[in-house]
């Protein structure tokens, strides 16, 4: 029995870094906080914590307890399930995007401050014609960037 306990403790020590679900939940907290335009300091004050503690939660280095998840869901105006959505055991792999490529760049965008701002402000545009024009503008810029890269590679 003592040997089994020693083996388990040794295995726990080998497993360094935060658990993948803690990282995922932290990423979801960060994503939603940024989508709302809320600072770490503001969220921390609402929870009675420092912004450094919010940073640790968002990185997954500190686990978020059940009561705190509940409070976060209220403050960030999402259901509790939101923090676990798209988790499949592999960080950064959303369903249907596990093969990499476009899914990876999409997740990079969503994890960047610019991507979050783009999504946030785009969602505030209610006129479908304006949305379409913005999309066409972004597509045009992206195609220009792609053409530049191809020309530089030639």
TORLUMKOL-573955 format. One record per residue: x, y, z of N, C-alpha, C, O in turn. Coordinates in Angstrom, 3 decimals. Example, Ala and Ser with C-alpha at 12.3 -4.5 7.8 and 13.67 -1.06 7.14 Angstrom:
<pts>
13.190; -5.690; 7.800; 12.300; -4.500; 7.800; 13.200; -3.300; 7.800; 14.236; -3.319; 8.465
12.850; -2.250; 7.080; 13.670; -1.060; 7.140; 12.900; 0.030; 7.870; 13.409; 1.138; 8.039
</pts>
This chain:
<pts>
0.807; -1.190; 0.000; 0.000; 0.000; 0.000; 0.851; 1.256; 0.000; 0.579; 2.197; -0.745
1.867; 1.273; 0.822; 2.745; 2.437; 0.903; 3.454; 2.664; -0.421; 3.683; 3.807; -0.817
3.806; 1.573; -1.113; 4.466; 1.695; -2.415; 3.537; 2.320; -3.453; 3.966; 3.132; -4.273
2.254; 1.932; -3.410; 1.282; 2.510; -4.346; 1.152; 4.016; -4.133; 1.085; 4.797; -5.083
1.119; 4.397; -2.861; 0.993; 5.820; -2.545; 2.220; 6.586; -3.029; 2.094; 7.692; -3.554
3.400; 6.007; -2.856; 4.636; 6.638; -3.327; 4.631; 6.789; -4.841; 5.055; 7.816; -5.371
4.147; 5.760; -5.537; 4.089; 5.813; -7.001; 3.138; 6.915; -7.470; 3.447; 7.654; -8.405
1.977; 7.017; -6.814; 1.012; 8.064; -7.185; 1.596; 9.451; -6.952; 1.444; 10.341; -7.789
2.262; 9.635; -5.819; 2.885; 10.927; -5.529; 3.969; 11.255; -6.541; 4.106; 12.406; -6.954
4.741; 10.253; -6.944; 5.795; 10.459; -7.945; 5.176; 10.843; -9.286; 5.705; 11.706; -9.986
4.059; 10.209; -9.650; 3.388; 10.535; -10.907; 2.836; 11.948; -10.882; 2.896; 12.651; -11.890
2.299; 12.378; -9.742; 1.779; 13.739; -9.619; 2.901; 14.751; -9.791; 2.703; 15.796; -10.411
4.070; 14.454; -9.252; 5.200; 15.371; -9.371; 5.675; 15.460; -10.814; 6.089; 16.529; -11.263
5.619; 14.342; -11.552; 6.019; 14.339; -12.963; 5.107; 15.231; -13.793; 5.553; 15.900; -14.725
3.823; 15.233; -13.442; 2.829; 16.017; -14.161; 2.973; 17.478; -13.734; 2.311; 17.928; -12.799
3.845; 18.211; -14.429; 4.072; 19.602; -14.048; 3.166; 20.524; -14.847; 2.677; 20.168; -15.919
2.956; 21.693; -14.313; 2.118; 22.674; -14.987; 0.667; 22.490; -14.654; 0.272; 21.502; -14.035
-0.130; 23.459; -15.074; -1.562; 23.405; -14.759; -2.279; 22.304; -15.527; -1.840; 21.892; -16.601
-3.373; 21.839; -14.971; -4.194; 20.823; -15.623; -4.873; 21.459; -16.834; -5.273; 22.621; -16.769
-5.012; 20.724; -17.933; -5.618; 21.285; -19.156; -7.002; 21.893; -18.950; -7.322; 22.897; -19.586
-7.838; 21.314; -18.075; -9.170; 21.895; -17.876; -9.066; 23.239; -17.162; -9.867; 24.139; -17.414
-8.085; 23.381; -16.272; -7.899; 24.663; -15.589; -7.457; 25.737; -16.580; -7.876; 26.890; -16.483
-6.612; 25.353; -17.532; -6.173; 26.285; -18.574; -7.350; 26.670; -19.461; -7.521; 27.839; -19.807
-8.159; 25.682; -19.825; -9.323; 25.939; -20.681; -10.309; 26.884; -19.999; -10.757; 27.862; -20.599
-10.644; 26.590; -18.750; -11.588; 27.438; -18.008; -11.016; 28.848; -17.886; -11.740; 29.827; -18.070
-9.731; 28.958; -17.579; -9.089; 30.271; -17.483; -9.146; 31.039; -18.789; -9.387; 32.246; -18.796
-8.922; 30.332; -19.910; -9.015; 30.975; -21.228; -10.423; 31.484; -21.496; -10.607; 32.555; -22.073
-11.415; 30.709; -21.072; -12.801; 31.120; -21.286; -13.145; 32.344; -20.424; -13.885; 33.224; -20.861
-12.602; 32.394; -19.195; -12.806; 33.569; -18.338; -12.206; 34.788; -19.039; -12.850; 35.832; -19.141
-10.973; 34.649; -19.521; -10.280; 35.761; -20.188; -11.042; 36.214; -21.428; -11.239; 37.410; -21.640
-11.467; 35.255; -22.242; -12.193; 35.570; -23.470; -13.451; 36.376; -23.169; -13.700; 37.403; -23.801
-14.235; 35.920; -22.217; -15.486; 36.604; -21.910; -15.228; 37.972; -21.274; -15.924; 38.944; -21.569
-14.224; 38.034; -20.402; -13.896; 39.312; -19.761; -13.519; 40.341; -20.819; -13.973; 41.484; -20.772
-12.688; 39.932; -21.773; -12.275; 40.853; -22.834; -13.426; 41.215; -23.761; -13.513; 42.346; -24.240
-14.307; 40.253; -24.011; -15.465; 40.550; -24.862; -16.355; 41.609; -24.218; -17.002; 42.394; -24.912
-16.382; 41.624; -22.908; -17.180; 42.625; -22.193; -16.416; 43.931; -21.999; -16.976; 44.916; -21.519
-15.136; 43.939; -22.372; -14.321; 45.133; -22.194; -13.984; 45.386; -20.735; -13.804; 46.534; -20.327
-13.897; 44.335; -19.957; -13.652; 44.444; -18.523; -12.170; 44.190; -18.230; -11.563; 43.294; -18.816
-11.603; 44.970; -17.338; -10.201; 44.774; -16.962; -10.089; 43.675; -15.903; -11.067; 43.327; -15.242
-8.877; 43.139; -15.758; -8.634; 42.158; -14.703; -8.861; 42.792; -13.337; -9.361; 42.141; -12.419
-8.499; 44.044; -13.208; -8.670; 44.743; -11.937; -10.155; 44.867; -11.575; -10.540; 44.636; -10.430
-10.977; 45.233; -12.553; -12.413; 45.373; -12.312; -13.031; 44.041; -11.904; -13.818; 43.978; -10.959
-12.673; 42.977; -12.619; -13.200; 41.651; -12.291; -12.715; 41.222; -10.911; -13.480; 40.670; -10.120
-11.445; 41.477; -10.629; -10.899; 41.123; -9.331; -11.621; 41.821; -8.191; -11.952; 41.195; -7.184
-11.865; 43.116; -8.349; -12.571; 43.870; -7.306; -13.972; 43.307; -7.073; -14.427; 43.201; -5.934
-14.648; 42.949; -8.163; -16.002; 42.399; -8.035; -16.000; 41.065; -7.290; -16.991; 40.698; -6.659
-14.883; 40.345; -7.367; -14.763; 39.058; -6.688; -14.051; 39.172; -5.339; -13.954; 38.194; -4.598
-13.554; 40.376; -5.026; -12.804; 40.557; -3.797; -11.395; 40.008; -3.895; -10.826; 39.545; -2.907
-10.830; 40.064; -5.113; -9.489; 39.525; -5.377; -8.616; 40.594; -6.016; -9.101; 41.650; -6.422
-7.325; 40.308; -6.099; -6.406; 41.196; -6.804; -6.382; 40.834; -8.284; -6.796; 39.741; -8.670
-5.896; 41.752; -9.105; -5.798; 41.444; -10.529; -4.788; 40.325; -10.765; -4.892; 39.587; -11.746
-3.801; 40.197; -9.856; -2.820; 39.116; -10.002; -3.494; 37.748; -9.853; -3.129; 36.794; -10.540
-4.467; 37.656; -8.964; -5.189; 36.396; -8.797; -5.998; 36.091; -10.055; -6.081; 34.936; -10.472
-6.590; 37.110; -10.657; -7.328; 36.904; -11.909; -6.361; 36.418; -12.991; -6.703; 35.533; -13.775
-5.161; 36.990; -13.037; -4.146; 36.532; -13.998; -3.855; 35.051; -13.803; -3.773; 34.299; -14.774
-3.700; 34.636; -12.563; -3.410; 33.225; -12.278; -4.570; 32.336; -12.700; -4.354; 31.250; -13.237
-5.799; 32.785; -12.462; -6.959; 32.022; -12.918; -6.949; 31.899; -14.437; -7.160; 30.815; -14.981
-6.703; 33.013; -15.113; -6.766; 33.022; -16.572; -5.668; 32.163; -17.195; -5.869; 31.598; -18.270
-4.531; 32.056; -16.551; -3.448; 31.197; -17.046; -3.672; 29.738; -16.685; -3.048; 28.848; -17.261
-4.563; 29.493; -15.731; -4.826; 28.130; -15.287; -3.873; 27.682; -14.198; -3.944; 26.535; -13.756
-2.991; 28.551; -13.758; -2.034; 28.147; -12.724; -2.706; 28.006; -11.363; -2.205; 27.273; -10.510
-3.823; 28.687; -11.140; -4.641; 28.496; -9.939; -6.018; 28.011; -10.367; -6.627; 28.556; -11.288
-6.492; 26.989; -9.690; -7.821; 26.455; -9.993; -8.902; 27.383; -9.458; -8.730; 28.063; -8.446
-10.016; 27.386; -10.171; -11.154; 28.194; -9.753; -12.162; 27.267; -9.088; -12.621; 26.301; -9.698
-12.501; 27.558; -7.851; -13.445; 26.742; -7.100; -14.868; 26.886; -7.616; -15.179; 27.813; -8.363
-15.717; 25.971; -7.215; -17.103; 25.921; -7.697; -17.873; 27.202; -7.383; -18.573; 27.730; -8.246
-17.747; 27.705; -6.152; -18.495; 28.916; -5.797; -17.999; 30.122; -6.593; -18.778; 31.013; -6.932
-16.709; 30.143; -6.888; -16.154; 31.251; -7.653; -16.579; 31.145; -9.126; -16.834; 32.165; -9.767
-16.655; 29.927; -9.661; -17.168; 29.727; -11.032; -18.599; 30.253; -11.103; -18.981; 30.917; -12.067
-19.375; 29.951; -10.080; -20.763; 30.413; -10.027; -20.810; 31.941; -10.058; -21.582; 32.527; -10.817
-19.988; 32.581; -9.236; -19.951; 34.044; -9.177; -19.460; 34.627; -10.504; -19.989; 35.633; -10.976
-18.448; 33.994; -11.104; -17.947; 34.453; -12.404; -19.039; 34.383; -13.467; -19.147; 35.272; -14.311
-19.840; 33.334; -13.426; -20.903; 33.210; -14.424; -21.903; 34.357; -14.294; -22.430; 34.842; -15.295
-22.162; 34.789; -13.060; -23.053; 35.930; -12.847; -22.400; 37.232; -13.336; -23.019; 38.005; -14.067
-21.162; 37.462; -12.930; -20.476; 38.707; -13.290; -20.242; 38.832; -14.790; -20.354; 39.919; -15.357
-19.913; 37.702; -15.431; -19.602; 37.719; -16.863; -20.833; 37.434; -17.719; -20.756; 37.379; -18.946
-21.969; 37.256; -17.047; -23.265; 37.097; -17.716; -23.292; 35.932; -18.701; -23.722; 36.073; -19.846
-22.821; 34.774; -18.228; -22.838; 33.548; -19.025; -23.286; 32.396; -18.135; -23.142; 32.465; -16.914
-23.831; 31.332; -18.737; -24.147; 30.159; -17.921; -22.851; 29.465; -17.481; -21.814; 29.625; -18.126
-22.906; 28.717; -16.416; -21.719; 28.018; -15.911; -21.102; 27.132; -17.002; -19.880; 27.031; -17.105
-21.941; 26.501; -17.804; -21.457; 25.606; -18.862; -20.523; 26.321; -19.841; -19.673; 25.680; -20.461
-20.669; 27.628; -19.985; -19.826; 28.405; -20.900; -18.344; 28.138; -20.658; -17.566; 28.051; -21.608
-17.952; 28.008; -19.401; -16.535; 27.837; -19.071; -15.989; 26.489; -19.532; -14.777; 26.319; -19.667
-16.877; 25.539; -19.772; -16.464; 24.197; -20.174; -16.751; 23.904; -21.646; -16.316; 22.882; -22.175
-17.483; 24.802; -22.303; -17.820; 24.592; -23.711; -16.562; 24.389; -24.540; -15.539; 25.029; -24.299
-16.643; 23.503; -25.510; -15.575; 23.204; -26.468; -14.392; 22.470; -25.859; -13.389; 22.269; -26.543
-14.473; 22.066; -24.604; -13.362; 21.319; -24.013; -13.472; 19.865; -24.429; -14.504; 19.221; -24.236
-12.394; 19.361; -25.000; -12.384; 17.947; -25.384; -11.107; 17.255; -24.911; -10.757; 16.184; -25.407
-10.424; 17.859; -23.964; -9.203; 17.253; -23.442; -7.947; 17.774; -24.099; -6.843; 17.523; -23.615
-8.099; 18.510; -25.218; -6.954; 19.079; -25.923; -7.153; 20.582; -25.990; -8.098; 21.058; -26.620
-6.267; 21.333; -25.343; -6.401; 22.780; -25.314; -6.251; 23.350; -26.712; -5.356; 22.974; -27.469
-7.154; 24.271; -27.034; -7.082; 24.938; -28.328; -7.739; 24.173; -29.450; -7.779; 24.656; -30.582
-8.259; 22.986; -29.166; -8.891; 22.198; -30.211; -10.394; 22.201; -29.999; -10.916; 21.524; -29.113
-11.067; 22.960; -30.814; -12.521; 22.984; -30.748; -13.059; 21.864; -31.621; -12.369; 21.420; -32.539
-14.264; 21.398; -31.361; -14.837; 20.341; -32.187; -14.831; 20.736; -33.663; -15.223; 21.844; -34.028
-14.385; 19.821; -34.485; -14.344; 20.078; -35.917; -13.111; 20.834; -36.362; -12.936; 21.084; -37.555
-12.256; 21.201; -35.428; -11.061; 21.950; -35.789; -9.807; 21.213; -35.330; -8.723; 21.795; -35.313
-9.938; 19.976; -34.968; -8.823; 19.230; -34.401; -7.718; 18.955; -35.407; -6.586; 18.666; -35.017
-8.030; 19.041; -36.700; -7.002; 18.736; -37.679; -5.996; 19.858; -37.875; -5.019; 19.682; -38.604
-6.208; 21.002; -37.248; -5.235; 22.099; -37.329; -5.553; 23.018; -38.491; -6.665; 23.003; -39.019
-4.571; 23.821; -38.891; -4.756; 24.722; -40.018; -5.637; 25.894; -39.670; -5.305; 26.682; -38.784
-6.764; 26.020; -40.359; -7.655; 27.167; -40.180; -8.174; 27.272; -38.756; -8.343; 28.377; -38.240
-8.426; 26.153; -38.122; -8.901; 26.171; -36.742; -7.889; 26.792; -35.800; -8.257; 27.537; -34.892
-6.606; 26.489; -36.012; -5.561; 27.058; -35.166; -5.507; 28.572; -35.316; -5.415; 29.285; -34.317
-5.563; 29.072; -36.539; -5.491; 30.517; -36.740; -6.745; 31.198; -36.191; -6.677; 32.323; -35.696
-7.872; 30.527; -36.278; -9.111; 31.075; -35.727; -9.001; 31.199; -34.207; -9.379; 32.225; -33.642
-8.487; 30.164; -33.544; -8.338; 30.217; -32.090; -7.299; 31.257; -31.692; -7.458; 31.926; -30.671
-6.238; 31.406; -32.480; -5.253; 32.459; -32.216; -5.927; 33.825; -32.257; -5.681; 34.677; -31.403
-6.779; 34.024; -33.260; -7.498; 35.285; -33.388; -8.369; 35.527; -32.161; -8.351; 36.615; -31.587
-9.130; 34.515; -31.760; -10.018; 34.680; -30.605; -9.259; 34.888; -29.305; -9.798; 35.459; -28.357
-8.024; 34.434; -29.251; -7.222; 34.606; -28.042; -6.400; 35.882; -28.050; -5.677; 36.162; -27.094
-6.505; 36.664; -29.130; -5.765; 37.929; -29.192; -6.688; 39.088; -28.819; -7.889; 39.036; -29.083
-6.133; 40.124; -28.210; -6.973; 41.282; -27.870; -7.642; 41.898; -29.107; -8.796; 42.320; -29.045
-6.910; 41.948; -30.233; -7.476; 42.527; -31.455; -8.638; 41.692; -31.978; -9.647; 42.237; -32.426
-8.496; 40.376; -31.920; -9.555; 39.490; -32.390; -10.816; 39.624; -31.552; -11.931; 39.627; -32.073
-10.622; 39.732; -30.266; -11.767; 39.890; -29.374; -12.450; 41.225; -29.640; -13.678; 41.294; -29.693
-11.667; 42.279; -29.806; -12.252; 43.584; -30.101; -12.980; 43.561; -31.440; -14.075; 44.109; -31.566
-12.371; 42.930; -32.435; -13.001; 42.836; -33.752; -14.355; 42.142; -33.645; -15.347; 42.624; -34.190
-14.397; 41.014; -32.945; -15.658; 40.288; -32.776; -16.674; 41.115; -31.997; -17.858; 41.151; -32.333
-16.191; 41.774; -30.956; -17.085; 42.562; -30.114; -17.729; 43.706; -30.899; -18.944; 43.898; -30.853
-16.897; 44.460; -31.617; -17.428; 45.607; -32.347; -18.233; 45.169; -33.568; -19.236; 45.797; -33.906
-17.802; 44.100; -34.228; -18.549; 43.606; -35.383; -19.949; 43.169; -34.954; -20.923; 43.408; -35.669
-20.049; 42.529; -33.788; -21.361; 42.058; -33.326; -22.298; 43.208; -32.982; -23.511; 43.013; -32.906
-21.753; 44.401; -32.773; -22.584; 45.569; -32.472; -23.159; 46.214; -33.731; -24.028; 47.082; -33.639
-22.685; 45.801; -34.897; -23.220; 46.334; -36.161; -24.512; 45.589; -36.466; -24.500; 44.377; -36.681
-25.611; 46.305; -36.483; -26.902; 45.639; -36.682; -27.338; 45.607; -38.149; -28.117; 44.737; -38.539
-26.852; 46.533; -38.955; -27.252; 46.602; -40.365; -26.527; 45.520; -41.166; -25.299; 45.548; -41.254
-27.260; 44.564; -41.754; -26.632; 43.477; -42.500; -25.799; 43.970; -43.697; -24.793; 43.355; -44.050
-26.221; 45.071; -44.311; -25.463; 45.602; -45.452; -24.109; 46.142; -45.000; -23.104; 45.965; -45.688
-24.086; 46.792; -43.855; -22.824; 47.313; -43.314; -21.929; 46.149; -42.918; -20.726; 46.175; -43.181
-22.499; 45.134; -42.290; -21.724; 43.947; -41.919; -21.076; 43.321; -43.156; -19.908; 42.933; -43.132
-21.848; 43.232; -44.221; -21.324; 42.634; -45.455; -20.183; 43.484; -46.007; -19.181; 42.935; -46.466
-20.310; 44.801; -45.973; -19.245; 45.684; -46.481; -17.982; 45.563; -45.629; -16.870; 45.563; -46.157
-18.156; 45.460; -44.322; -16.996; 45.278; -43.439; -16.309; 43.952; -43.755; -15.083; 43.890; -43.845
-17.088; 42.908; -43.921; -16.534; 41.601; -44.271; -15.780; 41.654; -45.590; -14.691; 41.091; -45.704
-16.349; 42.327; -46.594; -15.679; 42.470; -47.889; -14.376; 43.244; -47.758; -13.394; 42.913; -48.422
-14.351; 44.267; -46.915; -13.135; 45.033; -46.670; -12.051; 44.155; -46.057; -10.904; 44.164; -46.504
-12.422; 43.404; -45.037; -11.453; 42.525; -44.367; -10.948; 41.459; -45.337; -9.751; 41.169; -45.371
-11.849; 40.875; -46.124; -11.451; 39.864; -47.112; -10.470; 40.461; -48.113; -9.467; 39.830; -48.446
-10.744; 41.658; -48.590; -9.876; 42.335; -49.558; -8.483; 42.572; -48.973; -7.477; 42.339; -49.642
-8.430; 43.030; -47.739; -7.140; 43.260; -47.083; -6.380; 41.938; -46.928; -5.179; 41.879; -47.188
-7.069; 40.896; -46.511; -6.436; 39.583; -46.331; -5.902; 39.042; -47.652; -4.801; 38.493; -47.698
-6.677; 39.194; -48.727; -6.218; 38.729; -50.035; -4.989; 39.508; -50.492; -4.081; 38.938; -51.097
-4.957; 40.813; -50.205; -3.782; 41.625; -50.524; -2.553; 41.154; -49.766; -1.458; 41.096; -50.325
-2.731; 40.817; -48.498; -1.625; 40.299; -47.677; -1.122; 38.969; -48.238; 0.084; 38.734; -48.313
-2.054; 38.108; -48.630; -1.691; 36.811; -49.197; -0.898; 36.989; -50.487; 0.089; 36.293; -50.722
-1.344; 37.935; -51.322; -0.643; 38.199; -52.585; 0.767; 38.711; -52.325; 1.703; 38.333; -53.030
0.929; 39.575; -51.312; 2.251; 40.082; -50.952; 3.172; 38.944; -50.520; 4.337; 38.897; -50.916
2.641; 38.019; -49.702; 3.431; 36.893; -49.226; 3.854; 35.988; -50.378; 4.985; 35.503; -50.414
2.938; 35.764; -51.317; 3.259; 34.918; -52.475; 4.337; 35.588; -53.319; 5.258; 34.916; -53.783
4.239; 36.893; -53.525; 5.211; 37.624; -54.316; 6.588; 37.604; -53.654; 7.609; 37.465; -54.327
6.602; 37.743; -52.336; 7.867; 37.721; -51.602; 8.509; 36.334; -51.632; 9.734; 36.213; -51.627
7.688; 35.298; -51.663; 8.198; 33.930; -51.677; 8.744; 33.541; -53.059; 9.559; 32.625; -53.169
8.302; 34.227; -54.093; 8.711; 33.870; -55.475; 10.094; 34.349; -55.798; 10.579; 34.131; -56.908
</pts>
